[in-house]
């Protein structure tokens, strides 16, 4: 307010002196002109302060020296100046020369804006940064980036010191924000890092796609830069970007796609008031499935597993206590057909989610007979028990390794898909499968393994520099399972569109970067049965998306469970050969087996 008042007073007196210099021939005339000029200047000051206060311009309505304040200030000053000019003209003779109010108005506005600009430069200039502040490049000179840098400038204790922007927009090439210049495009990242000595790159584009984050992160790590991001658009709608919003890249940022959202409330009604049984309830997927199902009010949630510790953890997460005395917990092994039959007859489940399985590829390569017992025979046992009590819906949880399988795990899960499809032809209920990619954060996932290796000081082991995998979040996996039972048809396998596969090395490098430790990556080579690149569909499969645009439906050829009956535990080689044959749709061999079983 003081600056604006002084600017108006000075401007009116200055132009009055310029206009009347030497024109007044008497002392009385000079005094009268001075009084008139001072009077109109005081009126202008009172109006400026009054209108400004009414518009809350001086109470923080707009940031000082911002574009919003500049527009508001200019509108107020010009309108008051024009009003005073019109009033002055209406008087005969004029109170003061007609040109003085208009000239003084624009000079005063210039002085006001100049004062604010000087204040802004002093605020952002000469910042005394903390000695520990790391020089940082900011990728993105848009609204998010400029707000972020302004926040850094207001907070000298920040651990990041902006040294330059990178932006691919050629119109921003000469832009400076609070003294921080745009020094190049993304392609000039390496040279910018060398010239500025930057140690961190902040991706300051709230709307950045996962693909962009992944690509920029890869380039930045190649230049020795740590990478941080600001939250997405949805998180920033209610507030401005500040240094507090900067965070390390989350593994979800590099999925290569946006997480798939499902309106579960519109499809999960089939769980309400039903008796629901989950096998493998102590595992990472099974336990999360139980937690989600419990939200929809089943009349009974039956959690079955052979791992008592897993059941303990699941009950604790759902009930808030874990006394292991609840009737909801069932300790049983799916290999035990008699025990399963008893459980199903006593509890009469209406919906079954089959998540129990052995899933570690390398371990099953050594012990294929165990994969046969659990993933194949165990699945057949669960299917038979479900059919015996007239289950309404049955969802078998499979894996992308079941598509063109090359491993014991893949073959066993493919056979489980075929057994489920066969039951769909026999029983009145709906029987189908769901194929997962690698589930982020699940037990035994690469995240868990890499985190443990980094905590131990390394090295981090990656099988091959180019190996890729499909990833999905735990939430996506569980919601897909729940949705499958609502939209899937008999005998199908449902597959989520997981975007482009992600290089495992990128995941490892990102976790190492977040740790801030110099961890070595060691390549161990692909293991037996492991693919360089996974696929979601076998070569002979075709898919359709009749319900959800990101969920494919694939028909699965059935495999009659009678094919399993001649099998005896006569060694791992026998188990491997049989699963490979059944997974490969070797129908002549299958017919021979069926004939032997009659």
N, C-alpha and C positions, 0 to 999 in steps of 0.2 A: 504494500500500500504506500509506504513512504517513497519508494522509487517512483511509482506512478505519479504521486503528487508533485514531487520535485521535478519530474520530467515535464509535466504540464505547466507548472509555474515558470520554469526556465524557458520553455518554448514560447509561451505567450509574451514574456518580457523581451526575449531575444528578437522576435519578429516585430514587436512594437517599436523597439529601438531602431531596427533596420528600416522600417517603414517611415518613421517620423524623424529620423536623424536630420537635423537642420531645418525641418519644416515648421517647427513651433517658433514663433517670433517673440513670445513673451514667457516669463516665468510661470505665470498663471496658466497659460495654455499647456505648457509642459507638464505641470502638476495635474491638470485635468486629464490629459492623455494617460499619464501614469496611473491615476486612480481608476480610469475606465479599464485599462489593461489588467490591473491587479484585480479589479472586481470580477471581470469576466473569467480570469484565470481561476479565481477562488470558486466561482460557480461551476466551472469545468471540473475542478478537483472534487467538490462535494458531490456532483453528479456521478463522477467516475467511481468514487468510493461507495456511494449509495447503490448504484446499479451493480457494481462488482460484488458487493456484499449480498445483494438480493439474489444474484446468480450464483452465489457461493464460490466465486472465483478466488476469493482470498481465504476460503475455508477448506481448501484442498479438493475442490471438485475435479480439478485436472492436475496432473503432475506438472511441476514448475518447468518451464522451457520445453514442454512437450508440444506436439502438433495440435492437440486438443486445446491446450491453454492458449497457444498462439492464435488460433481461430477465434476463440472466445474473447480474448483481449482485443484483437483487431476489430471485431464486430462492435464491441462496446465503445471503444475510443472513437471510431469513425462515426457511429450513430450519434454520439454526444456532440462531436465536432460539427456535424452537419446540422443538428438541431440548433446549436448556438449560432451558427452562421445564418440560419433562416430567421431566428429571433433578432439578430443584429441588423439584418436587412430590413426587417419590419419597422424599425425605429427610424424616424426622420428628425434630425439628422442621425447618421449611424453612430452607435455607441463607440465604435472603433472601426478602422478601415476594414472593408469587406474581405480583403485577402488574409488578414491576420488570423482569424479563427481556423480557417482551412489549413493554412501553412503550419500554424502551431500544432494542429491536430496530428498531421503526418510526421512532423519532427518529433513530437512527444512519443508517438507510437514507435518511431525508430529508436529513440533513446530507451524506451521500456524494453523493447526486444533485445537491444544490444546489452542492456544490463543483465537480462536473464541469460543471454548466451555466455557472458563472462562468468556468471555464477555457475552455469553448467560446466564450463571448462575447468573452473577451479575445483568443482566437486569431483570431476572424473580425472583430472590431471594431477600428476605428482603423487599418486597413490604409493604409500609405503607398504610394500608387500612383505608378507612373512618370509623369513629366510627359507622356510621349508616349502614355499609355494612352487609347484611344478609348472614350467611353461606349457601352455596348452594351445593346440589348434582347435578351432571350432568349425565343424563341417556344417554349413547351412547358415547363410546370412539373412535369412528371413525373419519373421516375427519371433520365432522361438529362439534363434541364435542371438538376435539383438537384445532381447529381454534377458537372456542368460548372461551376456557380457556386461550389460548394465548392472545386473545383480552382483557379478564378480567385482566390479568397480566400486560398488557401495559397501563391499565387505572385504577390506584388506586382509582379514584373517583367513580368507579362503585359501584352501590348499591348491587351488588352480589359478594360474596367472595367464590371462589371454594374451597371446602374442600375434594372432592372425586368424583370419577367416579363410575358408576354402568354399567356393561356390561355383557351380557349373553354369550359372546364369551370366552371360557376357555383359549384361547391363549393370551388374553389380561389381564389375572388375575394379572400378576406381572408388568404391564405397569405403567410407571409414565410419565406424561406430564407436563413439567414446574414445576416439584416437586409435582404435584397433583397425588395421586395414584389411581389406580383402586382397590376399597375396597370390591367388591362383585358383585353379580348378582342381577337381579330384585327381586328374591326371598328373598334377604337379605336387602331389603329396610328398613324395620322397625329397624333392629339392626344398620344399617348404620346411620339412622337418629338419633338414641339415642346416638351413640358413637361420632358423629361429631357435634351434636347440630344443625343440619341443619334446616332451616325454609322454604326452597324453593327447589323444584325439577325442573330442566330444562330438558325437553325432547329435546335432541340435535341430533335427527335423521331426517334430511330433508325429507327422503322418508317414514317416519312412516305412516302407514295406520291409518284411523280413528278408526278402532277397537283397535289397539295397544294404541293409545292416550287415548281412553276411558278407557281401562283396567288399564293402568299405572296411569291415573289420579285418578281412584277410589281407587287404592292401596295407592297412595300418600296422598289423603285426609284422608284415614283411619289412617294414621300415623301423621296426623296434619300438613302436608306439603302443601304449596301453589304450584300450578303447572304453569309453563310457558313453551312455546315452541319457536322454531326458525322456520322461514318460510320454505315452501316446496322447493323441488328441483328446480322447475321452477323459483322461485323467487331468487334463489341463483346462477344461472348459470353464471351471469355476474359479480359476486363479491364474496369475501370471507365472511365467517360468522364472525360477530363481536357482541359485547355486545349490540350494538344499535338494532340488529335484534331480540333480545329476547322480546317476548310479551306474554300477557296473552292468555290463550286458548280461541279461538273464538268458539262460539256455533257450527259453521260449522265443526270444527275439530272433533266433536263427533257424526256426522251424522251416523257413522258406515259404511260409503261408500264414495266414491269420487263423487262429484257433477256430475250429468248427463249433458254432453255437447251435444248441438244440433246445427247443421249448419243451422241456421234459414234462412240464405240467399238463401239456395237451396230449401226451401219449402214455404217461405212466399210471393212468387211472386203473389199468388192469391189475395193478399190484395191491390197490386198496382193498382191505377186507379179505385178502387171499392168504393161503398158506404157501409160503415161499421157501424153497430150500436152495442153499448155495453150497456146492462142493468146493473144497479148496478155500474155505472161508478164512483160513489163517494166513493166506498169501497176500501179496501186495494188491493184486487186482481183486481177489475175492473179498478181502476186508473192506476195500473202498466200495465195492459193490454192495456189501451188507450195510454200510453206513448210508449209502444213497437210498437203498430200498427201504430202510427203516423210517426214512422221512415221509414215505407215502402210506404209512399206516397199514401194513399187512396185518391180518389177524394173528399170524404166527410167522416168525422169521427163524428158520432152522439153519444153523451154521454148522456144517459138517467138515471135519478135517482130521487127519491122523496126527497132526502136530499140535500137542497140547499147549505149547508155548505160543504158537500162532493164534490159537483160539483165545488164550488169555489176553493177548494184546488187542485182539478184535473186540472182545467183550468190554475191555477197559475203555476203548475209544468210543464205544456206542453207549454203554450204560453208565460210564463214570466210575465203575467199580468192577473188580474181576475176582469174584469168589469162586468161579468155576462150578457153581452149584445150580446154574440156571438150566432150565429145560430146553432153552434155545440152543445150547451147545451139544453137539454130538461128536464123540470121539470114535471114528471109524475109518477104515481103509477101503477105498473103492475097489481094491483088488479082491476084497472079501465079499463075494456075491451073496452069501447067506446073510451076513450082517447087514448089507445094504437092503436086501429084501425085507428084513425085519423092521428096519428104520422106516422104510417107505410104507409098509403096511400099517405100522403103528401111527405114523404122523400124517399120512395121506396128503402129501404136498400137491398143490395145483399148478405151481410154476416152479421150474427147476433151472438154475443157472449152473452149468458144469464148468468150473474153473480149475479143478484139481488136475495137475499134470506135472510131469518132469520136463524141464525146459532148458537145461544147460547143454548146449550142442556138443561141446567137446567131451563132457562126461558121458553122454549117451552114445557117442561114437565108440567109447570103450566098453560100454555095457548095454548093447542093444536089446538084450533080453529084458532088462529092467524097463526100457521104453515100451516094449511089447506088453509087459504085465500091467503097467500103469496107464499109458496113453491109449493103448488099443484095447486090451482085455478089460481094463478098469472102466473105460468109456462104455464098452459093450454091457458091462454089469450095471452101470448107472442107467443106461437106456432101457434095459430089460426091466429093472425095478420100476422105472418111471411108467413104462407102458402097462405094467401089471396093475397099477393103481389108477390108470386113466388120467395121467397128467395132461393139463390143457395146453401148456406151452413149455418147450424145452429149448434152451440155447446152449450150444456147445461152443466154448471159446477156443479158437484155433490161432494160427500164426501165418504170416506171409511166407514163412519157410515151407508151407504146405503147397505153394505154387511151384510147379516144376521142381519137386524136392530133390536135393542132392545129399542130404544128411539123414541120419537115423531120426533125429527130431522131426525134420520135415516130413519124412515118410510116415512116421507114426501119427502125426497130426492130420496128414492127408487121409490116412485110413480112418481116423476118428470122424472126419468130415463125411466120408462115404458111409460109415456105419450109421451116422445120424440121418443121412439122406434115406438110407434103407428103411429105418424105423418110420420115417414119414410116410412110406408107402404101406406100412402095416397097421399103424395105430391112428386113431381118430384125432389125436392132438396135433399141434403144430411143432415140428422138429426142424431146427435149422442151426447153422453155424455162423460165427463171426470171426473174421481174420484180422489180427492185430499186426501192426508193425512193432518196432521196439518202443516200449512204453517208458517215457522219461521218468526217472525216479523210482521205478519198480525195483524190487529186490533182484540183485544180480545184473542190473542194467549197466551200461558203460559209464553213466554218471557216477554210480556208486563205486565202481572199480577205479575210475580215474581219480575220484576224490580221495579214496584211501591211499592210492599211490602217491598223490601230491602231498598228502598229510605226512607220509613216511619219508618225504624228501626225494621221491622218484627212484628210478625213471618211470615215465608213463609208457606203457606198452601199447602199440597199435600194430595190427597185423600187417597192414599194407598202406602206403601213403594215399592210394586212390580208392580204398574200400569205402563204399557208401551204404547207408541204411535208411529205411523209412522210419520216421519217428512220429509218435503221437503222445499227447499228454495223458496223464491218468484220468483226468476229467473226461477227455474225449473218449478214451477207451471204455469207461464205465457207462457214459451216456449212450455210446453206440450199442452196447450190450442191451441196455434197457430199451432203447429204441427198436432194436432188432426184433425183440419179442412182439412188438406192436405192429411193425410194418412188414416183417419178413414173411415169406411164403414157405410152405413145406419143401424140404429138401434143398433149400438155397444156402449159399454162403454170402454173407454181407461184408462188404469191404469199404472202408472209409478212404476217400480221396485224400491222401496225405501229402499232396504236392510233390515237389521234386525231392529225390533222396539227398541226404546230407553226408558230406565227407566226415568220417569219424575223426580224421586228423583235425578238422576245423573245430570239432567239439573239444578235443584234447587241448588244442592251442588256446581256446577261449578260457577253459578252466584254469590252465596254467597262468594265463594273463591275469585272471582275477586274483590268483593267489599272490601275485607279485614276487614269486620266487623263480630262480633260474633252474627250471626242471627240464631234464633231457627227455626227448621222445625216442624210444627204441622200437624198431620194426621187427616183429617176430615171425612174419610170414603167415600166409593163410593156412589154417589148420584143415585137417581132413574133414570133408563134408561141407566146408565153408565156401560161400560164394563171394566173388568180388563185388557183385551188385545183385541185390535182391529184386524180385519181381512180385507184382501183386496178383497177376493172372498167369495161369499156365498157357502154353502155346495153343492148346486146343480149347481154351475157354473164351467165351464171349460174354460181355456184361451189358446190363441195362440199368437205367436209373429212373424207375417209374414213380418213385415217391419223393425222395430227397435228392437234390441236385448234386450232393457230394457223397452219396452212398450208392455203391454199385451192388447189383443183385446178380449172382452167378449160379447157374444150375450145377449141381454136384451129382455125378453118377453114383448110384447106390452100390453098396457092398453088403451082401447078406451076411449076417453075423454067424451063420452056420459055417462059413469059411474058417472061423477061428477054432471050431471044435476039435479038429484033428491035431491042433498044435499042442505040443508038450514042451516043457522047458528042457530042450535037448541041446542047449548051447547058444552062444551069441551069434554064431554064423548062421544058424538056422533061422533065428529071429530076424536078423538083418535081411536075409534073402526073401523071406516071406513078406515082410513089410514092403520091401522094394517092389515085389511082384504085385501086391495088392494096390499099392499107391500108383503103379504104372498102368492100372486097368488091364492087367494081363488076364483077359477073360477066359481063354482056353485053359490056362493053368487054374483059374478059379473054378471053372466047371468041373475039372478033374477033382479038385479038392471037395467040391460039393457032392460029387458022385461017391467019393470015398466015405463021406459022412453019412450017407443014407443007409 
